Amino acid sequence: MFPSVVGNPMVTQANPDSLVAVILDGARLPSTASAPMPLALPPFG
């Protein structure tokens, strides 16, 4: 569903801004033909 964090550039980069934004703001994956239900990571807090 969501990409693995192992070796993920968002996790390993020196600047953590993108990772912190995903944790705080959440994330959404759009629906596709092979995965018709959209997925969401809810925001923290």
N, C-alpha and C positions, 0 to 999 in steps of 0.2 A: 504494500500500500504506500507508505511513506518511505523515502529512501533511507538506507542504513546510515547511521552516523559514523560507522567505522571507515576511516579514511576520507570522509566527506570533507571537501574543501571548506564548507561553511564552518565546520567544527575545528579544523586544523589551522585556519588562517590566523595570522597574528592579531588582526583587528576583530574583536568579538561582536561588533555592532549588528551584523546580520543575524547571527545566532540569537542574540538577546532580543532582537525585534521579533523573531519567530516565536520565542518563548513567551514574550509579553503580549504580542498582538495575535498570536495564533496563525494558522495557515489553512488554505483551502486548495483542494485539487479539483479541477473541473470534471464533469462526467464525460465519458467517452463511449464509443460503441461497445468496447470490450468491458468497460466498467461503468455501467449506466447510472450508478448512484454516486453523487459527488461526496467526497470525503473531506472532513474538517478536523483540524487540531484546534480545540478551543483555546482562547487566550487564558493566560494565567491571571487570576485575580478578578 
